[in-house]
Amino acid sequence: MTDRKELIRKYKETPRPMGVYRIRNNANGKALVGASRDITGKLNSHRAQLRMKAHRNEQLQQEWEEFGPDAFAFETLDLLEPSEEPSYDPTEDLRVLEDLWLQKLQPFGDKGYNRKSRRA
């Protein structure tokens, strides 16, 4: 039988899915697009903040209250395969992937909850 420490070690060594995600309001079509090294954890964090009325995106929080949780879909748009290189830092790759999806979906203004990037 595997002990608890072994299970924890295996969990920590398991790579997390990283890439681009979207929170979509099915009632009005608006979306929030973002990237993360741990999509599952990030989406869980967004859900928790919205439930606790503590999300930093005020418009998203307001519409969560207005339309309710069932109006929102949390989805993975694109996954980034981790490199075998021990020194690999996915930060730049995630930024580029996120920028591509932001250009494609344009989730700004009336179409979404994202703000235009200062990088652009």
C-alpha positions in Angstrom: 0.0 0.0 0.0 1.3 3.4 -0.9 1.8 5.8 1.9 0.5 9.4 2.1 3.9 11.0 1.5 4.4 8.9 -1.7 1.0 10.1 -3.0 1.9 13.7 -2.2 5.2 13.4 -3.9 3.6 11.9 -7.0 1.0 14.7 -7.1 3.7 17.4 -6.9 5.7 15.8 -9.7 2.7 15.6 -12.0 2.8 18.4 -14.6 -0.2 20.8 -14.5 -2.0 21.6 -17.7 -0.8 25.1 -18.8 -2.1 27.2 -21.5 -5.0 29.6 -22.3 -8.4 29.6 -20.7 -11.7 31.4 -21.2 -14.5 32.3 -18.8 -17.6 32.8 -21.1 -20.9 34.5 -20.1 -23.4 32.4 -22.1 -26.1 35.0 -21.5 -24.4 37.8 -23.4 -21.4 36.3 -25.1 -18.8 38.2 -23.2 -15.5 36.5 -22.2 -12.4 36.8 -20.1 -9.3 35.2 -21.6 -6.2 34.5 -19.7 -3.1 32.2 -19.5 -1.8 30.2 -16.6 0.9 27.6 -15.7 -1.9 25.7 -14.0 -5.2 26.1 -15.8 -7.2 23.9 -13.5 -6.0 25.8 -10.4 -6.5 29.2 -12.1 -10.1 28.4 -13.1 -10.8 27.1 -9.6 -9.4 30.3 -8.2 -11.6 32.4 -10.5 -14.7 30.4 -9.4 -13.9 30.8 -5.7 -13.3 34.6 -6.0 -16.6 35.0 -7.9 -18.5 32.9 -5.3 -17.0 35.0 -2.5 -17.8 38.2 -4.3 -14.1 39.1 -4.3 -13.1 38.9 -8.0 -10.9 41.8 -9.0 -12.6 42.2 -12.4 -15.6 44.3 -11.2 -17.6 43.9 -14.4 -17.3 40.1 -14.4 -18.2 40.0 -10.7 -21.3 42.2 -11.3 -22.5 40.1 -14.2 -21.8 36.9 -12.2 -24.2 38.3 -9.6 -26.7 39.4 -12.2 -26.8 36.2 -14.4 -25.8 33.6 -11.8 -23.1 30.9 -11.9 -25.0 28.7 -14.4 -24.7 31.4 -17.1 -20.9 31.0 -17.1 -18.6 28.4 -18.8 -15.0 27.8 -17.7 -13.0 26.3 -20.6 -9.5 25.5 -21.8 -8.8 27.0 -25.2 -5.3 25.9 -25.8 -2.7 23.8 -24.0 1.1 24.4 -24.0 3.2 21.3 -24.0 5.9 21.4 -21.3 9.5 21.2 -22.6 11.8 18.4 -21.5 14.5 21.0 -20.7 14.9 21.3 -16.9 15.5 25.1 -17.2 12.4 25.7 -19.4 10.4 28.8 -18.4 7.0 28.9 -20.1 6.3 32.6 -19.3 7.1 33.9 -22.8 5.4 31.1 -24.6 2.2 31.6 -22.5 2.3 35.3 -23.2 2.5 34.7 -27.0 -0.2 32.1 -26.9 -2.5 34.4 -24.8 -1.9 37.3 -27.2 -2.8 35.1 -30.2 -6.2 34.2 -28.5 -6.8 37.8 -27.5 -6.3 38.9 -31.1 -8.6 36.1 -32.4 -11.4 36.6 -29.9 -11.1 40.3 -29.1 -12.7 40.0 -25.7 -12.6 43.8 -25.0 -15.3 46.4 -24.4 -18.8 45.1 -25.3 -17.4 41.7 -26.2 -15.6 40.9 -23.0 -14.0 41.5 -19.7 -10.4 41.9 -20.8 -8.7 45.3 -21.0 -6.5 46.2 -23.9 -2.9 45.3 -23.1 -0.3 48.0 -22.7 2.2 45.6 -24.5 0.3 46.0 -27.8 
